[in-house]
Amino acid sequence: MRTAAVIPAAGRGVRLGPGAPKALRTLGGVPMLVHAVRALAAARAVQVIVVVAPPDGAAEVRALLDAHELAGASGASGVTTVTVVPGGETRQDSVRLGLAALPDDVDVVLVHDAARPLVPVETVEGVVEAVRAGAPAVVPGLPLADTVKSVEPETGAVTGTPQRALLRAVQTPQGFDRAVLAKAHATVTQDVTDDASMVEQLGLPVVVVPGHEEAFKVTRPLDLVLAEAVLARRSGHDC
């Protein structure tokens, strides 16, 4: 089974403040998108990567990847093909366009946030292995450290306290049987926050595998500080 990864990178990332799109912000002097592509290319299971750029920014993203020698990324399985396509107005549109660009012989599809640039290779491999073992959809997740409250949005009144042991903070890459993900995108029309929830709406099971603390999403300025610290620690280990 061949595995491809779709990386939607068309969002603006307004919570990081004004400036370049979030995926193009630098981390350790290198754009987050480049870190994300390298992370997925390092996985032995991934042979194809499709980056979904802003609708008017595909040429810019292609030039950026070429400048970092990612026309063909060198990974554990050899050279991983990296393609860039323009995205849509929503994340769902962008993933759908990324799926349409995949080669016909791909059976397993990963969808990964460009804003999770530091995902470890073992997390990627764990998701792929679970899909290959028969799960139609797989997400990496972490137990919650904080107590969670459900609230009434208009008043802020607490309406309940879910059992923390039953909850997981879900990360990416999320992995799918290609036919299942294609059906989800053809069937579910409302905008959703992740692809696994689309599969849930088909009535199919979604399996959670262990996530990793370093696969966090860079959303706010403080996340950039944490990501820089992780990079510095990794560099120290490499020395």
Secondary structure as GFF3:
##gff-version 3
##sequence-region A 1 239
A	DSSP	beta_strand	2	8	.	.	.	ID=ss1
A	DSSP	three_ten_helix	14	16	.	.	.	ID=ss2
A	DSSP	three_ten_helix	22	24	.	.	.	ID=ss3
A	DSSP	beta_strand	26	27	.	.	.	ID=ss4
A	DSSP	beta_strand	30	31	.	.	.	ID=ss5
A	DSSP	alpha_helix	32	41	.	.	.	ID=ss6
A	DSSP	beta_strand	46	53	.	.	.	ID=ss7
A	DSSP	alpha_helix	58	67	.	.	.	ID=ss8
A	DSSP	beta_strand	72	75	.	.	.	ID=ss9
A	DSSP	beta_strand	78	86	.	.	.	ID=ss10
A	DSSP	alpha_helix	91	100	.	.	.	ID=ss11
A	DSSP	beta_strand	106	111	.	.	.	ID=ss12
A	DSSP	alpha_helix	121	132	.	.	.	ID=ss13
A	DSSP	beta_strand	137	143	.	.	.	ID=ss14
A	DSSP	beta_strand	150	151	.	.	.	ID=ss15
A	DSSP	beta_strand	158	160	.	.	.	ID=ss16
A	DSSP	three_ten_helix	164	166	.	.	.	ID=ss17
A	DSSP	beta_strand	168	170	.	.	.	ID=ss18
A	DSSP	beta_strand	174	177	.	.	.	ID=ss19
A	DSSP	alpha_helix	178	187	.	.	.	ID=ss20
A	DSSP	alpha_helix	195	201	.	.	.	ID=ss21
A	DSSP	beta_strand	207	210	.	.	.	ID=ss22
A	DSSP	three_ten_helix	213	215	.	.	.	ID=ss23
A	DSSP	alpha_helix	221	238	.	.	.	ID=ss24
###
